[in-house]
């Protein structure tokens, strides 16, 4: 059935010669490389990368980002899997890709394969390996900057990077290698019609290469990289448009008559069982049960609290009529707090700070569990001493909110014995639209093209107003820029975008050093704001430090400030 290409005998039980002397074991070796695609839910010692941004925190004290990123401790053991383990993880994946590319041409054809099928599969596997290698290098770049580009198979018993101490430029690394690899491998990947077949669920196909090009081109046009990459906003707009033109008939926004359900199902419905045509590139996994969501389920439901959305995020959602609840937004896309717990309210908005969740963008209730929302067998209650804020429970949410997005509620059925798919999404069509809107606005300013793609996202969610009718946005490129940044934070919350977006915009200091706000609900139901956590961010934290072991072995240049 679908996805079984990941369920193979581990190739490390065979010698290299045994693997590449047989087509079947070569195929298994290649498919095993897909396991190096990481799932984002609770990846950092039970915590999420977005809990290291202004969108959220972690409730339990042993969450990986809580004692590392959030206090500026980039050498802390709790964050090892992200800060240090990432280096070895992706270089191991890269080594597998290099080995496949080096050896596959000499692997004999299986007796049951036609010459045509053998040639097609071989081209597909080589192209998939090039895509995966490019993606792994991109993930390394985000964290460490340009690192050594290795395309040969290194000796696993030696100091693998001892001969690679020179770091390439951004252009050499991203433009001349990563983007070139994606462009060249696309034709050899499976076409869309083969990639969407259930038996191939999760395998790399042609649209995925084009979608990843769109993301990377957008990043390279952004403030932090543009001068070194040589890529313009026009280039980024054309890249997103090429996906929309060539693959837009195959992909789109998941639709439902209920905007909240449409948005929620765009995340949880699969391509192969849920008819979800929004997801482009994802990690394919088996169904999960209660054990996979217990860390991020409200304490009143028997969970550990986990990912705790911030009031900062809640404040970014517009009203259901499309109006802005607050008067001013900053360059990070967040409302301006100006030393206060509450942003100044937009005088023409129906927003009421005493009822902060009323009449808001439906994506809010699809993403965040707040006081009074139905969940599982009950209703979220964060009044002190009540269901989701019991006295003495240190895992209760510090912000007064729990996460709903990416948590399949049907698992709670039948005394928590339900199961559900929860594939990790790397790219969905909503991102392509946001990429296009941002690039066009940066290249030409506000326009109908920008309004149309933003309206598509907002109307799908159930917002009634039109972006083009808001003169506060259409009159200024800067205001539209801040609005698009807000929309990215809202639409892509908890999908590992905010952490990188604020860095590429060169606004990480502003976004990640501000306090994390939360709410308290009194026994009479009144809501008040509070500071839930102070945060630390310094310029050197734009990049991770190169792992100390690699510095000792290779004398490679560390990142600035480390």
Number of C-alpha atoms within 10 A of each C-alpha: 8 15 17 16 19 20 13 13 12 11 18 10 9 13 9 14 9 12 20 22 16 16 20 15 19 22 20 18 25 24 20 20 21 20 15 17 18 15 17 19 24 19 16 20 17 19 28 27 24 25 28 22 28 27 26 29 29 30 25 23 12 13 24 28 31 26 18 19 24 23 17 18 17 22 17 17 15 22 24 18 16 20 24 21 12 19 21 14 17 22 20 16 22 27 21 21 27 20 20 22 21 14 15 20 14 11 16 14 18 12 9 8 12 11 11 9 12 17 13 14 16 20 19 22 24 22 26 29 27 24 28 25 26 24 21 23 26 22 15 20 16 16 21 20 23 21 23 16 18 17 14 13 16 16 10 9 6 8 12 17 17 15 12 14 16 14 16 14 15 21 20 15 22 23 19 13 16 23 23 14 21 25 16 14 21 22 15 18 28 23 15 15 10 15 19 20 14 15 15 19 22 25 25 27 27 24 23 25 28 21 25 26 22 26 18 18 28 27 23 26 25 24 13 16 18 19 14 14 21 13 19 19 23 18 19 28 24 18 24 27 19 15 24 20 9 11 17 14 10 14 18 20 20 24 17 15 10 12 21 20 18 21 25 21 21 25 22 21 22 20 20 17 10 12 12 20 21 23 27 26 21 22 20 25 18 15 12 16 19 21 11 16 22 17 23 26 25 31 23 22 19 12 18 22 29 31 33 31 33 30 25 22 23 24 22 24 25 25 23 21 16 22 23 26 25 24 15 18 20 19 20 25 23 26 24 18 16 9 8 9 17 19 19 16 17 14 11 11 16 17 21 12 15 11 11 15 20 13 15 23 27 24 26 24 18 20 23 19 23 24 21 13 12 12 17 17 11 12 17 25 24 28 20 14 13 13 18 27 23 17 11 8 14 15 20 27 28 29 28 27 28 30 24 23 22 21 20 22 18 15 21 19 13 8 10 16 12 16 18 17 19 23 24 21 19 20 19 22 24 23 22 25 23 22 24 28 26 27 27 23 23 21 16 12 18 23 15 11 12 24 19 16 19 23 18 16 21 25 17 23 28 22 23 16 16 17 22 18 12 13 10 15 19 19 13 13 17 17 20 25 23 21 24 22 24 25 21 20 26 23 21 17 19 25 21 19 18 26 23 17 18 23 21 21 17 19 17 24 17 15 23 24 18 19 18 24 27 25 20 20 16 12 12 7 15 11 16 15 17 17 15 19 16 13 19 15 19 12 11 13 21 23 19 22 21 20 18 13 10 19 15 10 14 16 14 19 14 16 16 12 11 12
